[in-house]
Amino acid sequence: MANRRNGALYTGVTSDLSRRAHEHREGLVPGFTARYGCKSLVWYERYEAMTDAIAREKQIKAGSRARKMALIEAMNPQWQDLYETLAL
């Protein structure tokens, strides 16, 4: 999630991306995303096993901001909000 292009970035894990993205967009969850206005889903990966998703989340969070930006730019160079493209 991001608040704008090159702005604040949030990385998380969930078993229901559509629901969780909606919660962030509507400010229903207090914390980082609400505080910094991170409402745009600009990048995501899907995993079958939650253990794999959690391991990947930790890897991403341990990486540099430049690596996170590169992931977003590779998938979504225009930083479009991908929420509407999810199969709800």
C-alpha positions in Angstrom: 0.0 0.0 0.0 1.2 3.5 -0.7 0.0 7.0 -0.1 1.3 8.4 -3.4 4.0 7.7 -5.9 7.4 7.5 -4.1 5.6 8.2 -0.8 5.1 6.1 2.3 5.0 2.3 1.8 3.3 -0.4 3.8 4.0 -4.1 3.5 1.7 -6.7 5.0 0.3 -10.1 4.7 -3.3 -11.3 4.6 -5.4 -14.3 3.7 -8.0 -12.0 2.0 -6.3 -9.3 -0.1 -9.6 -7.7 -1.3 -11.0 -7.4 2.3 -7.7 -6.1 3.7 -7.1 -3.6 0.9 -10.7 -2.3 1.4 -10.0 -1.9 5.2 -6.9 0.1 4.5 -8.6 2.2 1.8 -11.5 3.1 4.1 -9.3 3.8 7.1 -11.0 1.0 9.2 -7.7 -0.2 10.7 -5.8 2.1 13.0 -2.1 2.1 12.6 0.5 2.9 10.0 -1.7 2.9 6.9 -4.3 5.2 8.5 -1.7 7.5 10.0 0.1 8.0 6.7 -2.9 7.7 4.4 -1.7 4.5 2.5 -4.8 3.8 0.6 -3.5 2.7 -2.8 -2.7 -1.0 -3.6 0.3 -0.5 -5.8 1.9 -4.0 -5.7 1.1 -7.5 -4.4 2.1 -11.2 -4.7 -0.1 -14.2 -4.1 1.0 -17.4 -2.3 -0.8 -20.7 -1.7 0.7 -21.2 1.7 0.6 -18.6 4.4 4.0 -19.7 5.7 5.5 -18.8 2.3 3.7 -15.4 2.3 5.0 -14.6 5.8 8.5 -15.5 4.8 8.3 -13.3 1.7 6.9 -10.4 3.8 9.9 -10.6 6.2 12.3 -10.7 3.2 10.7 -7.6 1.7 10.6 -5.7 5.0 14.3 -6.5 5.6 15.1 -5.0 2.2 15.9 -1.5 1.3 13.5 1.1 0.2 15.1 1.0 -3.2 14.4 -2.7 -3.6 10.7 -2.1 -2.6 10.5 0.7 -5.2 12.0 -1.6 -7.8 9.3 -4.3 -7.1 6.6 -1.7 -7.5 8.1 -0.2 -10.7 8.5 -3.6 -12.3 4.8 -4.6 -11.8 3.2 -1.2 -11.8 5.4 1.6 -13.3 2.5 4.1 -13.3 1.8 3.4 -9.6 -1.9 2.8 -10.4 -4.2 1.7 -7.7 -4.6 -2.0 -8.4 -7.5 -2.5 -6.0 -10.1 -2.4 -8.8 -8.3 -5.0 -10.8 -8.5 -7.7 -8.0 -11.0 -10.5 -8.6 -13.3 -9.6 -5.8 
